[in-house]
Amino acid sequence: MAEVILDGVTKRFGETRALDDVTMTVPDGSFVVLLGPTGAGKTTTLRAVSGLDPIDAGSIRIGGRDMAGLTPAQRDVAMVFQQYSLYPHLTVRENLEFPLKSPILKTPKDAIAARVSEIAETLRISHKLDNKATQLSGGEMQRVSIGRALVRTPQVFLMDEPLSSLDAKLRADLRIELKRIQRDLGATLIYVTHDQIEAMTMATHVGVLDHGRLVQFAPPREIYEDPVSLYAAARLGQPRINILPADLFEGAPPRARHIGLRPEQIRQGEGSDATVKRVERLGDQTRLHLEFAGHPIVTVTDPHTPLRGGEALAIRPERPFWFDADGRRI
Ligand SMILES: Nc1ncnc2c1ncn2[C@@H]1O[C@H](COP(=O)(O)OP(=O)(O)OP(=O)(O)O)[C@@H](O)[C@H]1O
């Protein structure tokens, strides 16, 4: 597996700068998750690294080699996209064998069979190995697509929301499996998702993209606990970070325009009164919807809380984030 280095990568589509001077080092063996709202440049980053789209400026190196002008095959990357791309006339087994049967690889037959059955087991599609790809459900097809990437050991895996079409249970299981496979292989993986849980649990590093610019690149915990901006802070955390005018509370530093409060930054039972609007029991989390000086605040509380709508609850910020008028962290 290999390190991937993007240096000043820019990609334009007409007037749009899909990637704007992106510099990022993806360490060998890391699991990098790209986060950002739709249009931020996540897919464009994967396509640029894969060689599917040429870049307009900058350079991309994989394993120390400049990738300029090289095709996806020459770059030795394996890709999984949101839309499964299987050979419909082949069986699941043949689809999984296909990447290993490349004449360049010269993989022995029994090694291919062993690898295919191992991957099929992991992705729980062993019972479908002799089915045609067209006879599968959407979730099964997606698992085969992931399997087709995983049978190989490329320099880098590139995955674009590979679990998004799966149901919640399978997604939770495969999240753990994918992470395990990545760790066992020591694979370098660049992964796009909108799912925060995937980002928090699988990533060694998160890259936050905003209109084609990389605004923060750090371990997920660091982005959560030490975000550089309001935008980066809002990418992680459920419920979302509360952003309120800075002057609602005491202690705002001079240039502060906004205060950012995650649930653990809101001390309950001290400070000034908020009104409980609603107690929302989600099973694994109990959320409190509050109103404070006319502003809504969402936080979490004890599942056995006696609080009810209409009651008062004192709250006080505890080590909050402060942001200036441009959304930069102070
Ligand atoms: N082939 C294309 N032609 C024109 N514009 C494009 C093309 N591909 C991407 N773009 C534009 O580049 C920007 C970045 O798109 P990209 O698909 O990388 O975003 P994304 O972060 O992956 O979004 P999503 O979460 O919706 O997949 C967007 O403004 C998009 O409209």
The ligand as an SDF file (V2000), in Angstrom:
LIG
                    3D

 31 33  0  0  0  0  0  0  0  0999 V2000
  -18.5980   16.4220  -14.7540 N   0  0  0  0  0  0  0  0  0  0  0  0
  -18.8830   17.6120  -14.2340 C   0  0  0  0  0  0  0  0  0  0  0  0
  -19.2290   18.6440  -14.9980 N   0  0  0  0  0  0  0  0  0  0  0  0
  -19.4900   19.8610  -14.4710 C   0  0  0  0  0  0  0  0  0  0  0  0
  -19.4230   20.1480  -13.1460 N   0  0  0  0  0  0  0  0  0  0  0  0
  -19.0780   19.1680  -12.3320 C   0  0  0  0  0  0  0  0  0  0  0  0
  -18.7910   17.8430  -12.8140 C   0  0  0  0  0  0  0  0  0  0  0  0
  -18.4640   17.0630  -11.7530 N   0  0  0  0  0  0  0  0  0  0  0  0
  -18.5550   17.8580  -10.6590 C   0  0  0  0  0  0  0  0  0  0  0  0
  -18.9140   19.1130  -10.9970 N   0  0  0  0  0  0  0  0  0  0  0  0
  -19.0730   20.2520  -10.0570 C   0  0  0  0  0  0  0  0  0  0  0  0
  -17.9500   20.2900   -9.1940 O   0  0  0  0  0  0  0  0  0  0  0  0
  -18.3300   20.5860   -7.8530 C   0  0  0  0  0  0  0  0  0  0  0  0
  -17.8760   19.4680   -6.9280 C   0  0  0  0  0  0  0  0  0  0  0  0
  -18.6120   18.2900   -7.2230 O   0  0  0  0  0  0  0  0  0  0  0  0
  -18.3990   16.9130   -6.4820 P   0  0  0  0  0  0  0  0  0  0  0  0
  -19.2200   15.8910   -7.2120 O   0  0  0  0  0  0  0  0  0  0  0  0
  -16.9660   16.6370   -6.3060 O   0  0  0  0  0  0  0  0  0  0  0  0
  -19.0650   17.2060   -5.0840 O   0  0  0  0  0  0  0  0  0  0  0  0
  -19.3090   16.1920   -3.8760 P   0  0  0  0  0  0  0  0  0  0  0  0
  -18.7160   16.8380   -2.6920 O   0  0  0  0  0  0  0  0  0  0  0  0
  -18.8320   14.8490   -4.2400 O   0  0  0  0  0  0  0  0  0  0  0  0
  -20.8930   16.2060   -3.7780 O   0  0  0  0  0  0  0  0  0  0  0  0
  -21.9200   14.9840   -3.4850 P   0  0  0  0  0  0  0  0  0  0  0  0
  -21.9380   14.8480   -2.0110 O   0  0  0  0  0  0  0  0  0  0  0  0
  -23.2170   15.5110   -4.0190 O   0  0  0  0  0  0  0  0  0  0  0  0
  -21.4360   13.7810   -4.2090 O   0  0  0  0  0  0  0  0  0  0  0  0
  -19.8430   20.7870   -7.8850 C   0  0  0  0  0  0  0  0  0  0  0  0
  -20.0880   22.1760   -7.9880 O   0  0  0  0  0  0  0  0  0  0  0  0
  -20.2670   20.0670   -9.1330 C   0  0  0  0  0  0  0  0  0  0  0  0
  -21.4480   20.6230   -9.6550 O   0  0  0  0  0  0  0  0  0  0  0  0
  1  2  1  0
  2  3  1  0
  2  7  2  0
  3  4  2  0
  4  5  1  0
  5  6  2  0
  6  7  1  0
  6 10  1  0
  7  8  1  0
  8  9  2  0
  9 10  1  0
 10 11  1  0
 11 12  1  0
 11 30  1  0
 12 13  1  0
 13 14  1  0
 13 28  1  0
 14 15  1  0
 15 16  1  0
 16 17  2  0
 16 18  1  0
 16 19  1  0
 19 20  1  0
 20 21  2  0
 20 22  1  0
 20 23  1  0
 23 24  1  0
 24 25  2  0
 24 26  1  0
 24 27  1  0
 28 29  1  0
 28 30  1  0
 30 31  1  0
M  END
$$$$
